[in-house]
Amino acid sequence: MQRTTFRAMASPCEVLLESGDVAEARRVFAIAGDEARRVEKKFSRYLKESVVSRIHAARGRPFEVDPETADLLDFAGQAFHLSGGAFDITSGVLRRLWPFGSHAVEGRVPRQLPSSAAITAMRERVGWPRVTWQRPHITLPEGMEIDLGGIAKEYAVDRALGLIGAESAAPVLVNFGGDLRVSGPRRGGAPWRVAIESVEAPNAPDQLLALQRGALATSGDTHRFLEISGRRYGHILDPRSGWPVEGAPRSVTVLAPTCIEAGILATLAMLQGPAAEEFLRTQETSFWCRR
């Protein structure tokens, strides 16, 4: 087994290849790293040259996107309608009111909740139906933003695995930030052993899975949350209210044929709050919820 690690999309990434051919491994690892960085460069809202930043810079004027971007926008639009508006790629602006992430001292320093007035005002800038999307042109009202971060990492996993498959027939596992997909079983039909992280002890294993094929994606608040006045607020925000989802599991992991499918199902489950498990049972997929 050969392994490489790198960082991309603000996440630790790794690729495992079951092969004794060092030259083959180098080619495979280069493919995975290049594709992860390409997707990040193209779709990150933090990079000025990204297509997302250029859409924002259009400031209310129609912007023509390429077929790859159009496919992701179509996918996001379908997810919006299937979720009843719970999954909305225009909701990223709400995070200006909820300081999740490394810049916040999570769980240690009490913070004030944003005011209802501030949330109401920010929600005026949220809503996929306010966006004009007529492939290949998107018109984003001035002051609104889109954020493809909820699907880009999983998309990158699927893309990298597909490109690797064209180069090598060796068994491979691609893991970008805990969202992963395998090419199939290991040599001799053995499964890949994959651990689900504990919500009580981050970075420690909670459950070990035997994965023969498909993808796993996880959504949760183990690493991103705020604790204010003794109450924990997870980072999954409901765009319909502007507030963190209440009653959601601490973590949801979903098994699906592709990583982007697993990722959207995990996110949609979190958005269901206390009905997460019920929602996933209707999807007829394997899942693991930790509360």
N, C-alpha and C positions, 0 to 999 in steps of 0.2 A: 504494500500500500504506500503510495506516494502522496504527499500533502503539501499544499501551499496556503499561505494566509496573506491577506492584504486588507486595506481599508478602502471603502468606497461607499457613497451614499450615506455618509455619517454612521457607518456600521462596520463591525468586523466581518470579514468575508473569508471563506475557506473553500477549497476544492480538494476532494479526495479521488484519486485514480488508482484502481487496482491493476497495476501494470509494472513489469520490471524494466520497461524500456524508458530510460531516462530522457532521451530525446523526444519521445512521444509525450511524456509528461510535461516537458517544458513547453511544447506546442499547445497542449491542452490548457495549461495554466495561463499562458499568454492570451489565449482566446478568451478565457473567462474574465481575466482582469481588464482586457481591452474593452469587452462588451459592457462590463459593469461601469467603467468610467465613461464610455460613450453614452449610455443611458442617463447617467448622472449629469453629464455636461449638457445633454440635449433637453432634459426635462426638469432640472432643479430650479426652483423658484429663487434660489440664492445667487445664481450665476447670471450675469448680465447678458451673456451671449446665448442663453438657452431660449428655446422656442417659447417657453412660458413667459419669460421676461419680455420677449419681443411682443407677445400678445398684450401684455400689460402696457407696454410702451405705446401701443397703437391708440390708447386713450379714446376708446369709443368708436374707432374707425374699423371697418371690416379688415380682417387679416386672413390671408390664405395660408393654410397649413399643408404639410406634406402628407402622403397617405398613412405613414406610421402614426403620426400625431392624430390624424383623423380617426384612425381605428381606436385609439385610446379614448378619444372624446366620445365616440359612439358607445364604447363600453361603459364609460362613466355616466352617460345619459341613460342607458338601459338600467344601470344600477340605481340611479336616482328614482326612476319610475317603479322598479320592482320593490324598492324599499319604502315606497310611500313618502319619499323626500328625506328619509333619514340619512342616506348617503349622498353627500352633495360636495362636489369638488370646489365650490365657491365659498365653503365655510371656513377656509383657512384664516380669514381675517379675524375670526373670533379669538384666535390664540393671542392676539394683541391684548386682550383682556384677561387671559388665563396664561400666566407665565410658566408653562410647563417647559421642561428641557433642562439642559446642563447649566443654563444661566440662572435657574432658580435653585435655591437651597431646599430641596424637596424634603418634606417631612420633618424639618427641624425648626424653621423660623416661621411663626404665625404671619399670615398675610391677610389683608382685607379682601373680602369678596368684592368683585366689581358691582357697581350699582345697577339696579334694574333699568335706570334711565340709560346708562352706558350700553348695556346689553341690547336694549330696544333700538338705540341709535345704530349700533353696529350691525344688527340684523337687517337693516335697510340695505346693506351691501352684500347680503347673502341671498341666494336663490337661483338655482339652475334655470328655471323658467324665464328669468330676466335676461338670460344670455340668448343671443340669436345665433343658432348653430345650423347652418345650411351647408353641409359638406361641399367643398373644402373651406368655406369661409366661416369664421367665427367673429362675432361682434360682441365685445365685452363692455358693458356700460362703464363709463369713467368712474373710478373709485372702487370697482369690483376687481377681484382677483380669482385666479384658479390655482389649484394646488393638486398636482398629480402624485404627490408623495404617498397617497394611500394605495396606489396600484403600481407605481413605477418599479419598486424594488422586486416585487413578485414577478412583474413582467420581465425584468432583467434576468432573473433566475431561469425562466422559461427560454428566453432568447439564448442565453449562454449555453444551456444544455443542448438546445437544437444545433447550435454552431459546433459544439464539441462532438456531437454525434456524427457530423459530416467529416470529422477529422479522425475519430478514433472509435473503435467498437468495444474498447475496454469499459468495464463497469465504472461509473463515475457518480459522485454526489456533489452537487453544487449548493452551497449554503451561504446566503447573503443576509446577514443580520438575524439569523434564526429562522428565516423562511427558506425552505430547501426543497429540492427535488432530486430523485435518483433516476438513472437511465433504465434501471431494471435490477434484478437480483445480482448479488456478487457471484464470482466464479463458483461453479458447483451448485448453484441455486441457493446459496446462503443469503439470509437477509442482512440488510444494514441495521446496525443497532443505533438508535437515536434516542436521546434523553430529552424529556420535557422538563423545563426548569421549574424549580419549586417557587411558589409565590411567597413562602415564609422565609426562605433562605436563598435570595437571588444568587445566581451563578452556581447553585448546587442542584443536582438532579433530583427530580421528584418521581418520575416514572420512566421506565425504559421500554421503548417500542421496537418491534421487529418490522422493518419496512422493506417490502419486496419491490414495490413500484409506486409511482405517483409522487405527490408532493404534500408537504406539511407546512402550514402557516399558523402563526400565533398572534393573537391580539390581546392586549391586557394592559394593566397599570403597574406592573411589578417595578418598573424603573422610572415611570413618568407619572407623577401625581403631586398634588399639593395637600398639605394638612393644615387646616385653618380652624382655630378654636376647638381642636380635638377631633375634627371631622375630616375624613379623607375624601379627596375629590380626584377621581381618575381623569386621565387626559382625553378620553373619548367624549367628544362634545356632540350634543344633539343640535343640528342646525335649525331645527324647528323651534327650539326654545332658547338656544344660546348658552345653555347650562350643561355641565357634565351629566352623562346618563346616570340615572339612579338605579340601584339594585342590580347592576350588571355583575357578572362573575369577575373575579380578579384576573382570570386568564382563560382564554378559549383557544384551543388548538384543533384544527380541522384537517382531515385527509381528503384530498381530491386528485383527479387526474393531472391537473396542472397547478402551478403555484399561484397564478392569478385567480383561479377559481377558489382555491383554498383560502387565499387572502381575503377575497371579497366576502366569502361566507363567514369567516371568523369576525370580520368587522361588522357585518350585518347582524350577527348574533349578539355582539356586544351592544349594539344600538337597540336591541330588543329589551335590554335591562333584565328584569326578573324572568322574562319569558325566553331567555336565550336558549335554554335546553329544548324547550318545546319547539322553537323555530328550527333548530338543527335537526330534530327528529323528523320534521316534515320534509327535510331535504334528502333524507335517506342516505346519509353519509356518516362515516365514522368521525367521532369528535371526543374531546376531553375537556371538561370544564372544571376549573378550580375556583372555589369561592372562599 
